[in-house]
Amino acid sequence: MTTSQVKLEAVALFRLGVAFLASGLMVMGVAYAVRIIVLREVGVEAAGFYQAAWALGALYVGLLLQAMGADFYPRLTAVATDNIECNRLVNEQAHVSLLLAGPGVIATLTLAHFVITLFYSHDFVPAVGLLRWICLGMTLRVIIWPIGYIVLAKGEQTLFFLTELAWTLVHIGLAWVYIQSHGLTGAGIAFFGSYIFHGFLIYQVVRRLSGFRWSAPNRRTGLLLLTVIGIVFCGFYVFSPAVAMSVGGVACILSSLYSARTLLTLVPSEHIPHSMRRLFPLVGLAPTGIR
């Protein structure tokens, strides 16, 4: 490579690195700011509850998105100039993300009380409601996450920074309002609300950049899983704990079977070990085309 080529590539990498760094700092800054608000408005004990709920709520989805991002972003940048292929790849990734995250979110909603007491103690039970609201926000993060990468893949680092900045300001503003009115649970409501805002914002941005539209399978899967998640979440405010747990358990099993069956139809049969293929018909999960 010539000196000018090295300079060109280095500048592009540096700009990308600055965008990622700024995004990471804003995410950390929001978490720190919310903890301060909780500490001052609710108390030291509530700040500990918030930290515990946040750690558990972000664990599964965070690992899932981090694992897929290592493979997804390089593939997306390779087709960034082809809007049709770019949008197809994002829809494909969003579909897989929803199918993988949906059952895990439903399980966390259902077992929130058990998870909190298992990882911490019974003294942390006040964080259960907050954890459920964080789960709702994490569901929206899974949906929004793949389409946000279109902005970076197109080389729009400044636009990416501005969308992240807008989310940061809205999140802190909502946290300030809802923590004052709803206490600790308000932090979770603010997190959920910030991703509603971020979803509408980033969708409009990528529509202008690449003409992105959600695919029909994504609309069906998203509507189904979001409806189930909403029912399970509301069940704990409407029904008795026993009934709500029963509804959540059934929803978790059915959503897991649906996700597994759908994912198997997306995987070529030759990529699935023969020993595993023999087990699928026993539980009704054999995808079309697998023998």
C-alpha positions as CSV (number, residue, x, y, z in Angstrom):
1,M,0.0,0.0,0.0
2,T,1.1,3.5,-0.8
3,T,1.3,6.2,1.9
4,S,-1.8,7.9,0.5
5,Q,-3.7,4.6,0.7
6,V,-2.7,4.0,4.2
7,K,-3.7,7.6,5.1
8,L,-7.1,7.1,3.5
9,E,-7.8,3.8,5.3
10,A,-6.5,5.1,8.6
11,V,-8.7,8.2,8.5
12,A,-11.8,6.0,7.7
13,L,-11.0,3.7,10.6
14,F,-10.3,6.6,12.9
15,R,-13.7,8.2,12.1
16,L,-15.4,4.9,12.7
17,G,-13.5,4.4,16.0
18,V,-14.5,7.9,17.2
19,A,-18.2,7.1,16.4
20,F,-18.1,3.9,18.4
21,L,-16.2,5.5,21.2
22,A,-18.7,8.4,21.4
23,S,-21.6,5.9,21.4
24,G,-20.0,3.8,24.1
25,L,-19.3,6.8,26.3
26,M,-22.9,8.1,25.9
27,V,-24.3,4.7,26.9
28,M,-22.0,4.6,30.0
29,G,-22.8,8.2,30.7
30,V,-26.6,7.6,30.6
31,A,-26.2,4.6,33.0
32,Y,-24.2,6.8,35.4
33,A,-26.6,9.7,35.2
34,V,-29.6,7.4,35.9
35,R,-27.9,5.9,38.9
36,I,-27.2,9.4,40.3
37,I,-30.9,10.4,39.8
38,V,-32.0,7.2,41.5
39,L,-29.5,7.8,44.3
40,R,-30.7,11.4,45.0
41,E,-34.4,10.9,44.4
42,V,-35.0,7.4,45.9
43,G,-31.9,6.5,48.0
44,V,-28.7,4.5,48.2
45,E,-30.6,1.2,48.6
46,A,-32.6,1.9,45.4
47,A,-29.4,2.6,43.5
48,G,-28.2,-0.9,44.4
49,F,-31.5,-2.4,43.2
50,Y,-31.2,-0.5,40.0
51,Q,-27.6,-1.8,39.4
52,A,-28.8,-5.4,40.1
53,A,-31.8,-5.2,37.8
54,W,-29.7,-3.6,35.0
55,A,-27.0,-6.3,35.2
56,L,-29.5,-9.1,34.9
57,G,-31.7,-7.4,32.3
58,A,-28.8,-6.6,29.9
59,L,-27.0,-9.9,30.3
60,Y,-28.7,-12.2,27.8
61,V,-29.5,-9.6,25.1
62,G,-26.1,-7.9,25.5
63,L,-24.2,-11.2,24.9
64,L,-26.5,-12.0,21.9
65,L,-26.0,-8.7,20.2
66,Q,-22.3,-8.6,20.9
67,A,-21.8,-12.1,19.4
68,M,-23.8,-11.3,16.3
69,G,-22.3,-7.9,15.8
70,A,-18.8,-9.4,15.2
71,D,-20.1,-11.2,12.1
72,F,-23.0,-8.9,11.0
73,Y,-21.3,-5.5,10.7
74,P,-18.4,-6.7,8.4
75,R,-20.9,-8.4,6.1
76,L,-23.1,-5.3,6.0
77,T,-20.3,-2.9,5.1
78,A,-19.4,-5.2,2.2
79,V,-22.8,-4.5,0.6
80,A,-23.4,-1.0,1.9
81,T,-23.5,0.5,-1.6
82,D,-26.3,-1.9,-2.7
83,N,-29.4,-0.7,-0.9
84,I,-31.5,-3.8,-1.8
85,E,-28.9,-6.2,-0.5
86,C,-28.2,-4.0,2.5
87,N,-31.8,-4.0,3.5
88,R,-32.2,-7.7,2.9
89,L,-29.3,-8.4,5.2
90,V,-30.6,-6.2,7.9
91,N,-34.0,-7.7,7.7
92,E,-32.5,-11.2,7.9
93,Q,-30.4,-10.3,10.9
94,A,-33.3,-8.6,12.7
95,H,-35.5,-11.7,12.1
96,V,-32.8,-14.0,13.7
97,S,-32.3,-11.6,16.6
98,L,-36.0,-11.5,17.4
99,L,-36.3,-15.3,17.3
100,L,-33.3,-15.8,19.6
101,A,-34.2,-13.0,22.0
102,G,-37.9,-13.4,22.3
103,P,-38.1,-16.6,24.4
104,G,-35.3,-15.4,26.6
105,V,-37.1,-12.1,27.3
106,I,-40.4,-13.9,28.0
107,A,-38.5,-16.3,30.4
108,T,-36.9,-13.4,32.2
109,L,-40.3,-11.6,32.6
110,T,-41.8,-14.8,33.9
111,L,-39.0,-15.8,36.3
112,A,-37.9,-12.3,37.3
113,H,-38.7,-12.9,41.0
114,F,-36.8,-16.2,41.0
115,V,-33.9,-14.8,39.0
116,I,-33.4,-11.8,41.4
117,T,-33.4,-14.0,44.5
118,L,-31.2,-16.6,42.8
119,F,-28.5,-14.2,41.8
120,Y,-28.8,-11.8,44.7
121,S,-31.1,-12.4,47.7
122,H,-34.7,-11.9,48.8
123,D,-33.8,-8.4,49.9
124,F,-33.5,-7.4,46.2
125,V,-37.2,-8.3,45.4
126,P,-38.0,-4.5,45.0
127,A,-36.0,-4.7,41.8
128,V,-38.3,-7.2,40.2
129,G,-40.7,-4.6,38.7
130,L,-37.7,-2.6,37.3
131,L,-36.2,-5.7,35.8
132,R,-39.5,-6.4,33.8
133,W,-39.5,-2.9,32.4
134,I,-35.8,-3.2,31.4
135,C,-36.8,-6.4,29.6
136,L,-39.3,-4.5,27.5
137,G,-36.6,-2.0,26.6
138,M,-34.2,-4.7,25.7
139,T,-36.8,-6.2,23.3
140,L,-36.9,-2.9,21.5
141,R,-33.1,-2.7,21.5
142,V,-33.0,-6.1,19.7
143,I,-35.4,-4.8,17.0
144,I,-33.6,-1.4,16.6
145,W,-30.0,-2.7,16.8
146,P,-29.6,-4.2,13.3
147,I,-31.1,-1.2,11.4
148,G,-28.9,1.3,13.3
149,Y,-25.8,-0.3,11.7
150,I,-27.0,0.9,8.3
151,V,-26.0,4.5,9.3
152,L,-22.5,3.4,10.1
153,A,-22.2,1.1,7.1
154,K,-23.1,4.1,4.9
155,G,-20.2,6.1,6.5
156,E,-22.6,8.6,8.2
157,Q,-20.7,8.8,11.4
158,T,-21.9,12.3,12.2
159,L,-25.5,11.3,11.7
160,F,-24.9,8.2,13.9
161,F,-23.5,10.4,16.6
162,L,-26.5,12.8,16.5
163,T,-29.0,9.9,16.8
164,E,-27.1,8.5,19.8
165,L,-27.0,12.0,21.3
166,A,-30.7,12.4,20.9
167,W,-31.4,9.1,22.6
168,T,-29.1,10.0,25.4
169,L,-30.9,13.3,26.1
170,V,-34.3,11.7,25.9
171,H,-33.3,8.9,28.2
172,I,-31.9,11.2,30.9
173,G,-34.9,13.5,30.5
174,L,-37.4,10.7,30.9
175,A,-35.5,9.2,33.8
176,W,-35.6,12.6,35.6
177,V,-39.4,12.8,35.2
178,Y,-40.4,9.2,35.8
179,I,-38.1,8.5,38.8
180,Q,-39.6,11.5,40.5
181,S,-43.1,10.3,39.9
182,H,-42.7,6.5,40.0
183,G,-39.6,5.9,42.1
184,L,-37.3,3.1,41.2
185,T,-39.6,1.6,38.6
186,G,-39.5,4.9,36.8
187,A,-35.9,4.2,35.7
188,G,-37.2,1.1,33.8
189,I,-40.1,3.1,32.3
190,A,-37.6,5.7,31.1
191,F,-35.4,3.1,29.5
192,F,-38.4,1.6,27.7
193,G,-39.6,5.0,26.6
194,S,-36.2,6.0,25.3
195,Y,-36.1,3.1,22.9
196,I,-39.6,3.8,21.6
197,F,-38.3,7.3,20.7
198,H,-35.0,5.8,19.3
199,G,-36.9,3.3,17.2
200,F,-39.1,5.9,15.5
201,L,-36.0,8.1,15.0
202,I,-33.6,5.6,13.6
203,Y,-36.3,4.0,11.3
204,Q,-37.0,7.4,9.7
205,V,-33.2,7.9,9.3
206,V,-32.5,4.6,7.5
207,R,-35.6,5.0,5.3
208,R,-34.0,8.1,3.9
209,L,-30.5,6.5,3.6
210,S,-31.4,3.2,2.0
211,G,-35.2,3.0,1.6
212,F,-35.3,0.4,4.3
213,R,-38.7,-1.3,5.0
214,W,-39.5,-4.2,7.4
215,S,-40.0,-7.5,5.6
216,A,-43.2,-9.4,5.9
217,P,-41.6,-12.2,8.0
218,N,-40.3,-9.6,10.4
219,R,-43.6,-7.9,10.7
220,R,-45.3,-11.2,11.5
221,T,-42.7,-12.3,13.9
222,G,-42.4,-8.9,15.6
223,L,-46.1,-8.6,16.0
224,L,-46.5,-12.1,17.4
225,L,-43.6,-11.9,19.9
226,L,-44.3,-8.3,21.0
227,T,-47.9,-9.3,21.6
228,V,-46.9,-12.3,23.7
229,I,-44.4,-10.3,25.6
230,G,-47.0,-7.6,26.3
231,I,-49.5,-10.1,27.5
232,V,-46.9,-11.7,29.9
233,F,-45.8,-8.3,31.2
234,C,-49.3,-7.1,31.8
235,G,-50.3,-10.4,33.4
236,F,-48.3,-9.6,36.5
237,Y,-50.3,-6.4,37.0
238,V,-53.7,-7.9,36.2
239,F,-53.7,-11.5,37.5
240,S,-52.5,-13.2,40.7
241,P,-48.8,-14.2,40.8
242,A,-49.7,-17.9,40.3
243,V,-51.9,-17.2,37.2
244,A,-49.4,-14.8,35.7
245,M,-46.6,-17.4,36.2
246,S,-48.7,-20.0,34.5
247,V,-49.4,-17.7,31.5
248,G,-45.7,-16.8,31.3
249,G,-44.7,-20.4,31.4
250,V,-47.0,-21.5,28.6
251,A,-45.9,-18.4,26.6
252,C,-42.2,-19.3,27.1
253,I,-42.7,-22.9,25.9
254,L,-44.8,-21.9,22.9
255,S,-42.5,-19.1,21.9
256,S,-39.4,-21.3,22.2
257,L,-41.0,-23.9,20.0
258,Y,-42.0,-21.3,17.4
259,S,-38.6,-19.7,17.4
260,A,-36.8,-23.1,17.1
261,R,-39.0,-24.2,14.3
262,T,-38.6,-21.0,12.4
263,L,-34.9,-20.9,12.9
264,L,-34.5,-24.4,11.6
265,T,-36.3,-23.5,8.4
266,L,-33.6,-20.8,7.9
267,V,-30.7,-23.2,8.3
268,P,-29.7,-25.4,5.3
269,S,-30.2,-29.0,6.2
270,E,-26.5,-29.9,5.5
271,H,-25.4,-27.5,8.2
272,I,-27.3,-29.4,10.9
273,P,-25.6,-32.6,12.4
274,H,-27.3,-35.8,11.4
275,S,-27.6,-36.8,15.1
276,M,-29.6,-33.7,15.8
277,R,-31.8,-34.0,12.8
278,R,-33.1,-37.4,14.0
279,L,-34.4,-35.7,17.2
280,F,-36.4,-33.0,15.6
281,P,-39.4,-35.0,14.4
282,L,-39.9,-36.3,18.0
283,V,-40.7,-32.8,19.2
284,G,-42.3,-31.5,16.0
285,L,-39.5,-29.3,15.0
286,A,-38.4,-30.8,11.7
287,P,-38.1,-27.9,9.3
288,T,-39.2,-28.2,5.7
289,G,-36.6,-29.8,3.5
290,I,-34.8,-31.7,6.3
291,R,-34.8,-35.5,6.0
